[in-house]
Amino acid sequence: MSKTKSLQKLTDYENLNSVSELKEYLTLNPENKYEVDKNLRLRVEQAYNDKESNEFDLIEMLLYITDDEDIKADIRNTTYETNHSIITSYIHNYVIEFRQFPTMSTIANNIKLSRQTVTIILIMV
């Protein structure tokens, strides 16, 4: 008796972790779009409160599932404001502790954002 390997079937929207998984799930279950949207919003909120969590994939999934452009703009603004707050707080604490301004790489490595994101947010200040 031989065993065949197959991809795990996506059956539960609570375990979706990427836009590609979300696309596949919604193709198979378009009637669950509202429940998926609600679940993603809850997961993003929980991710913002959890320092160890990476909410960026969840935000990308939420942007994919949202049809309203005003809501998408609000999500992007919230993401920008959150990143800005994290970066400025880190810079403040770093300057107090080391009496010098941190490099972009130091900021990016310690707060787990890309150097490009840090640069863009600091240029916009």
PyMOL CGO cylinders between C-alpha atoms (Angstrom):
from pymol import cmd
from pymol.cgo import CYLINDER

trace = [
    CYLINDER, 0.00, 0.00, 0.00, 1.65, 3.24, -1.10, 0.3, 1, 1, 1, 1, 1, 1,
    CYLINDER, 1.65, 3.24, -1.10, 1.01, 6.64, 0.33, 0.3, 1, 1, 1, 1, 1, 1,
    CYLINDER, 1.01, 6.64, 0.33, 0.68, 9.59, -1.97, 0.3, 1, 1, 1, 1, 1, 1,
    CYLINDER, 0.68, 9.59, -1.97, 1.63, 13.07, -0.91, 0.3, 1, 1, 1, 1, 1, 1,
    CYLINDER, 1.63, 13.07, -0.91, -0.79, 15.84, -1.67, 0.3, 1, 1, 1, 1, 1, 1,
    CYLINDER, -0.79, 15.84, -1.67, -1.19, 19.46, -0.73, 0.3, 1, 1, 1, 1, 1, 1,
    CYLINDER, -1.19, 19.46, -0.73, -3.22, 20.12, 2.36, 0.3, 1, 1, 1, 1, 1, 1,
    CYLINDER, -3.22, 20.12, 2.36, -6.66, 21.35, 1.46, 0.3, 1, 1, 1, 1, 1, 1,
    CYLINDER, -6.66, 21.35, 1.46, -7.53, 24.76, 2.84, 0.3, 1, 1, 1, 1, 1, 1,
    CYLINDER, -7.53, 24.76, 2.84, -10.63, 24.24, 4.90, 0.3, 1, 1, 1, 1, 1, 1,
    CYLINDER, -10.63, 24.24, 4.90, -10.42, 26.88, 7.59, 0.3, 1, 1, 1, 1, 1, 1,
    CYLINDER, -10.42, 26.88, 7.59, -10.02, 30.60, 6.89, 0.3, 1, 1, 1, 1, 1, 1,
    CYLINDER, -10.02, 30.60, 6.89, -8.52, 31.20, 10.33, 0.3, 1, 1, 1, 1, 1, 1,
    CYLINDER, -8.52, 31.20, 10.33, -5.30, 29.51, 9.18, 0.3, 1, 1, 1, 1, 1, 1,
    CYLINDER, -5.30, 29.51, 9.18, -4.76, 31.59, 6.03, 0.3, 1, 1, 1, 1, 1, 1,
    CYLINDER, -4.76, 31.59, 6.03, -1.36, 33.28, 6.13, 0.3, 1, 1, 1, 1, 1, 1,
    CYLINDER, -1.36, 33.28, 6.13, -0.76, 34.76, 2.68, 0.3, 1, 1, 1, 1, 1, 1,
    CYLINDER, -0.76, 34.76, 2.68, -2.56, 36.50, -0.14, 0.3, 1, 1, 1, 1, 1, 1,
    CYLINDER, -2.56, 36.50, -0.14, -2.13, 33.45, -2.39, 0.3, 1, 1, 1, 1, 1, 1,
    CYLINDER, -2.13, 33.45, -2.39, -3.78, 31.20, 0.21, 0.3, 1, 1, 1, 1, 1, 1,
    CYLINDER, -3.78, 31.20, 0.21, -6.57, 33.77, 0.58, 0.3, 1, 1, 1, 1, 1, 1,
    CYLINDER, -6.57, 33.77, 0.58, -7.11, 33.91, -3.21, 0.3, 1, 1, 1, 1, 1, 1,
    CYLINDER, -7.11, 33.91, -3.21, -7.32, 30.13, -3.39, 0.3, 1, 1, 1, 1, 1, 1,
    CYLINDER, -7.32, 30.13, -3.39, -9.72, 29.93, -0.45, 0.3, 1, 1, 1, 1, 1, 1,
    CYLINDER, -9.72, 29.93, -0.45, -12.02, 32.64, -1.83, 0.3, 1, 1, 1, 1, 1, 1,
    CYLINDER, -12.02, 32.64, -1.83, -12.05, 30.98, -5.24, 0.3, 1, 1, 1, 1, 1, 1,
    CYLINDER, -12.05, 30.98, -5.24, -13.35, 27.81, -3.62, 0.3, 1, 1, 1, 1, 1, 1,
    CYLINDER, -13.35, 27.81, -3.62, -15.56, 29.54, -1.01, 0.3, 1, 1, 1, 1, 1, 1,
    CYLINDER, -15.56, 29.54, -1.01, -16.71, 32.97, -2.25, 0.3, 1, 1, 1, 1, 1, 1,
    CYLINDER, -16.71, 32.97, -2.25, -19.72, 32.89, 0.10, 0.3, 1, 1, 1, 1, 1, 1,
    CYLINDER, -19.72, 32.89, 0.10, -17.38, 33.13, 3.12, 0.3, 1, 1, 1, 1, 1, 1,
    CYLINDER, -17.38, 33.13, 3.12, -15.87, 36.49, 2.13, 0.3, 1, 1, 1, 1, 1, 1,
    CYLINDER, -15.87, 36.49, 2.13, -17.63, 38.41, 4.92, 0.3, 1, 1, 1, 1, 1, 1,
    CYLINDER, -17.63, 38.41, 4.92, -16.50, 35.95, 7.61, 0.3, 1, 1, 1, 1, 1, 1,
    CYLINDER, -16.50, 35.95, 7.61, -12.93, 35.97, 6.29, 0.3, 1, 1, 1, 1, 1, 1,
    CYLINDER, -12.93, 35.97, 6.29, -12.91, 39.78, 6.30, 0.3, 1, 1, 1, 1, 1, 1,
    CYLINDER, -12.91, 39.78, 6.30, -14.17, 39.85, 9.89, 0.3, 1, 1, 1, 1, 1, 1,
    CYLINDER, -14.17, 39.85, 9.89, -11.58, 37.28, 10.96, 0.3, 1, 1, 1, 1, 1, 1,
    CYLINDER, -11.58, 37.28, 10.96, -8.74, 39.18, 9.26, 0.3, 1, 1, 1, 1, 1, 1,
    CYLINDER, -8.74, 39.18, 9.26, -9.70, 42.42, 10.99, 0.3, 1, 1, 1, 1, 1, 1,
    CYLINDER, -9.70, 42.42, 10.99, -9.65, 40.66, 14.36, 0.3, 1, 1, 1, 1, 1, 1,
    CYLINDER, -9.65, 40.66, 14.36, -6.28, 39.04, 13.60, 0.3, 1, 1, 1, 1, 1, 1,
    CYLINDER, -6.28, 39.04, 13.60, -4.77, 42.39, 12.56, 0.3, 1, 1, 1, 1, 1, 1,
    CYLINDER, -4.77, 42.39, 12.56, -6.00, 44.00, 15.76, 0.3, 1, 1, 1, 1, 1, 1,
    CYLINDER, -6.00, 44.00, 15.76, -4.48, 41.18, 17.81, 0.3, 1, 1, 1, 1, 1, 1,
    CYLINDER, -4.48, 41.18, 17.81, -1.22, 41.44, 15.85, 0.3, 1, 1, 1, 1, 1, 1,
    CYLINDER, -1.22, 41.44, 15.85, -0.94, 45.17, 16.63, 0.3, 1, 1, 1, 1, 1, 1,
    CYLINDER, -0.94, 45.17, 16.63, -1.20, 44.32, 20.34, 0.3, 1, 1, 1, 1, 1, 1,
    CYLINDER, -1.20, 44.32, 20.34, 1.33, 41.48, 20.15, 0.3, 1, 1, 1, 1, 1, 1,
    CYLINDER, 1.33, 41.48, 20.15, 4.92, 42.72, 19.90, 0.3, 1, 1, 1, 1, 1, 1,
    CYLINDER, 4.92, 42.72, 19.90, 6.15, 39.40, 18.49, 0.3, 1, 1, 1, 1, 1, 1,
    CYLINDER, 6.15, 39.40, 18.49, 3.55, 39.16, 15.75, 0.3, 1, 1, 1, 1, 1, 1,
    CYLINDER, 3.55, 39.16, 15.75, 4.05, 40.19, 12.14, 0.3, 1, 1, 1, 1, 1, 1,
    CYLINDER, 4.05, 40.19, 12.14, 0.89, 41.96, 11.05, 0.3, 1, 1, 1, 1, 1, 1,
    CYLINDER, 0.89, 41.96, 11.05, 2.13, 42.95, 7.60, 0.3, 1, 1, 1, 1, 1, 1,
    CYLINDER, 2.13, 42.95, 7.60, 0.98, 39.77, 5.82, 0.3, 1, 1, 1, 1, 1, 1,
    CYLINDER, 0.98, 39.77, 5.82, -2.40, 40.11, 7.49, 0.3, 1, 1, 1, 1, 1, 1,
    CYLINDER, -2.40, 40.11, 7.49, -2.68, 43.71, 6.32, 0.3, 1, 1, 1, 1, 1, 1,
    CYLINDER, -2.68, 43.71, 6.32, -1.85, 42.69, 2.75, 0.3, 1, 1, 1, 1, 1, 1,
    CYLINDER, -1.85, 42.69, 2.75, -4.58, 40.04, 2.95, 0.3, 1, 1, 1, 1, 1, 1,
    CYLINDER, -4.58, 40.04, 2.95, -7.04, 42.59, 4.34, 0.3, 1, 1, 1, 1, 1, 1,
    CYLINDER, -7.04, 42.59, 4.34, -6.20, 45.03, 1.54, 0.3, 1, 1, 1, 1, 1, 1,
    CYLINDER, -6.20, 45.03, 1.54, -6.80, 42.26, -1.00, 0.3, 1, 1, 1, 1, 1, 1,
    CYLINDER, -6.80, 42.26, -1.00, -10.22, 41.33, 0.36, 0.3, 1, 1, 1, 1, 1, 1,
    CYLINDER, -10.22, 41.33, 0.36, -11.45, 44.92, 0.87, 0.3, 1, 1, 1, 1, 1, 1,
    CYLINDER, -11.45, 44.92, 0.87, -13.33, 46.47, -2.05, 0.3, 1, 1, 1, 1, 1, 1,
    CYLINDER, -13.33, 46.47, -2.05, -13.86, 49.99, -0.68, 0.3, 1, 1, 1, 1, 1, 1,
    CYLINDER, -13.86, 49.99, -0.68, -11.01, 52.34, -1.65, 0.3, 1, 1, 1, 1, 1, 1,
    CYLINDER, -11.01, 52.34, -1.65, -11.67, 54.61, 1.36, 0.3, 1, 1, 1, 1, 1, 1,
    CYLINDER, -11.67, 54.61, 1.36, -11.22, 51.67, 3.72, 0.3, 1, 1, 1, 1, 1, 1,
    CYLINDER, -11.22, 51.67, 3.72, -8.01, 50.68, 1.91, 0.3, 1, 1, 1, 1, 1, 1,
    CYLINDER, -8.01, 50.68, 1.91, -6.69, 54.22, 2.34, 0.3, 1, 1, 1, 1, 1, 1,
    CYLINDER, -6.69, 54.22, 2.34, -7.58, 54.12, 6.06, 0.3, 1, 1, 1, 1, 1, 1,
    CYLINDER, -7.58, 54.12, 6.06, -5.73, 50.80, 6.46, 0.3, 1, 1, 1, 1, 1, 1,
    CYLINDER, -5.73, 50.80, 6.46, -2.64, 52.21, 4.73, 0.3, 1, 1, 1, 1, 1, 1,
    CYLINDER, -2.64, 52.21, 4.73, -2.77, 55.36, 6.89, 0.3, 1, 1, 1, 1, 1, 1,
    CYLINDER, -2.77, 55.36, 6.89, -3.07, 53.30, 10.06, 0.3, 1, 1, 1, 1, 1, 1,
    CYLINDER, -3.07, 53.30, 10.06, -0.09, 51.20, 8.99, 0.3, 1, 1, 1, 1, 1, 1,
    CYLINDER, -0.09, 51.20, 8.99, 1.96, 54.34, 8.28, 0.3, 1, 1, 1, 1, 1, 1,
    CYLINDER, 1.96, 54.34, 8.28, 1.02, 55.91, 11.63, 0.3, 1, 1, 1, 1, 1, 1,
    CYLINDER, 1.02, 55.91, 11.63, 1.86, 52.72, 13.51, 0.3, 1, 1, 1, 1, 1, 1,
    CYLINDER, 1.86, 52.72, 13.51, 5.25, 52.40, 11.82, 0.3, 1, 1, 1, 1, 1, 1,
    CYLINDER, 5.25, 52.40, 11.82, 5.96, 56.10, 12.38, 0.3, 1, 1, 1, 1, 1, 1,
    CYLINDER, 5.96, 56.10, 12.38, 5.17, 55.78, 16.07, 0.3, 1, 1, 1, 1, 1, 1,
    CYLINDER, 5.17, 55.78, 16.07, 7.36, 52.69, 16.47, 0.3, 1, 1, 1, 1, 1, 1,
    CYLINDER, 7.36, 52.69, 16.47, 10.29, 54.32, 14.66, 0.3, 1, 1, 1, 1, 1, 1,
    CYLINDER, 10.29, 54.32, 14.66, 10.15, 57.63, 16.52, 0.3, 1, 1, 1, 1, 1, 1,
    CYLINDER, 10.15, 57.63, 16.52, 9.83, 55.87, 19.85, 0.3, 1, 1, 1, 1, 1, 1,
    CYLINDER, 9.83, 55.87, 19.85, 12.86, 53.71, 19.08, 0.3, 1, 1, 1, 1, 1, 1,
    CYLINDER, 12.86, 53.71, 19.08, 14.90, 56.75, 17.99, 0.3, 1, 1, 1, 1, 1, 1,
    CYLINDER, 14.90, 56.75, 17.99, 13.93, 58.62, 21.15, 0.3, 1, 1, 1, 1, 1, 1,
    CYLINDER, 13.93, 58.62, 21.15, 14.96, 55.74, 23.42, 0.3, 1, 1, 1, 1, 1, 1,
    CYLINDER, 14.96, 55.74, 23.42, 18.18, 55.15, 21.46, 0.3, 1, 1, 1, 1, 1, 1,
    CYLINDER, 18.18, 55.15, 21.46, 19.24, 58.81, 21.68, 0.3, 1, 1, 1, 1, 1, 1,
    CYLINDER, 19.24, 58.81, 21.68, 18.55, 58.88, 25.41, 0.3, 1, 1, 1, 1, 1, 1,
    CYLINDER, 18.55, 58.88, 25.41, 20.58, 55.71, 25.99, 0.3, 1, 1, 1, 1, 1, 1,
    CYLINDER, 20.58, 55.71, 25.99, 23.53, 56.23, 23.60, 0.3, 1, 1, 1, 1, 1, 1,
    CYLINDER, 23.53, 56.23, 23.60, 23.53, 60.04, 23.11, 0.3, 1, 1, 1, 1, 1, 1,
    CYLINDER, 23.53, 60.04, 23.11, 23.70, 59.68, 19.34, 0.3, 1, 1, 1, 1, 1, 1,
    CYLINDER, 23.70, 59.68, 19.34, 21.32, 59.16, 16.45, 0.3, 1, 1, 1, 1, 1, 1,
    CYLINDER, 21.32, 59.16, 16.45, 20.97, 55.52, 15.28, 0.3, 1, 1, 1, 1, 1, 1,
    CYLINDER, 20.97, 55.52, 15.28, 21.72, 54.49, 11.69, 0.3, 1, 1, 1, 1, 1, 1,
    CYLINDER, 21.72, 54.49, 11.69, 18.90, 53.41, 9.40, 0.3, 1, 1, 1, 1, 1, 1,
    CYLINDER, 18.90, 53.41, 9.40, 20.19, 49.83, 9.55, 0.3, 1, 1, 1, 1, 1, 1,
    CYLINDER, 20.19, 49.83, 9.55, 20.20, 49.85, 13.35, 0.3, 1, 1, 1, 1, 1, 1,
    CYLINDER, 20.20, 49.85, 13.35, 16.64, 51.10, 13.45, 0.3, 1, 1, 1, 1, 1, 1,
    CYLINDER, 16.64, 51.10, 13.45, 15.47, 48.57, 10.85, 0.3, 1, 1, 1, 1, 1, 1,
    CYLINDER, 15.47, 48.57, 10.85, 17.18, 45.61, 12.51, 0.3, 1, 1, 1, 1, 1, 1,
    CYLINDER, 17.18, 45.61, 12.51, 15.91, 46.38, 15.99, 0.3, 1, 1, 1, 1, 1, 1,
    CYLINDER, 15.91, 46.38, 15.99, 12.29, 47.11, 15.16, 0.3, 1, 1, 1, 1, 1, 1,
    CYLINDER, 12.29, 47.11, 15.16, 11.99, 44.44, 12.45, 0.3, 1, 1, 1, 1, 1, 1,
    CYLINDER, 11.99, 44.44, 12.45, 11.04, 46.73, 9.57, 0.3, 1, 1, 1, 1, 1, 1,
    CYLINDER, 11.04, 46.73, 9.57, 12.83, 46.97, 6.26, 0.3, 1, 1, 1, 1, 1, 1,
    CYLINDER, 12.83, 46.97, 6.26, 15.46, 49.67, 5.84, 0.3, 1, 1, 1, 1, 1, 1,
    CYLINDER, 15.46, 49.67, 5.84, 13.44, 50.98, 2.91, 0.3, 1, 1, 1, 1, 1, 1,
    CYLINDER, 13.44, 50.98, 2.91, 10.34, 51.41, 5.10, 0.3, 1, 1, 1, 1, 1, 1,
    CYLINDER, 10.34, 51.41, 5.10, 12.33, 53.19, 7.79, 0.3, 1, 1, 1, 1, 1, 1,
    CYLINDER, 12.33, 53.19, 7.79, 13.89, 55.52, 5.20, 0.3, 1, 1, 1, 1, 1, 1,
    CYLINDER, 13.89, 55.52, 5.20, 10.57, 56.36, 3.56, 0.3, 1, 1, 1, 1, 1, 1,
    CYLINDER, 10.57, 56.36, 3.56, 8.87, 57.10, 6.87, 0.3, 1, 1, 1, 1, 1, 1,
    CYLINDER, 8.87, 57.10, 6.87, 11.73, 59.28, 8.14, 0.3, 1, 1, 1, 1, 1, 1,
    CYLINDER, 11.73, 59.28, 8.14, 11.91, 61.20, 4.85, 0.3, 1, 1, 1, 1, 1, 1,
    CYLINDER, 11.91, 61.20, 4.85, 8.19, 61.97, 5.08, 0.3, 1, 1, 1, 1, 1, 1,
    CYLINDER, 8.19, 61.97, 5.08, 8.51, 63.44, 8.59, 0.3, 1, 1, 1, 1, 1, 1,
]
cmd.load_cgo(trace, "trace")
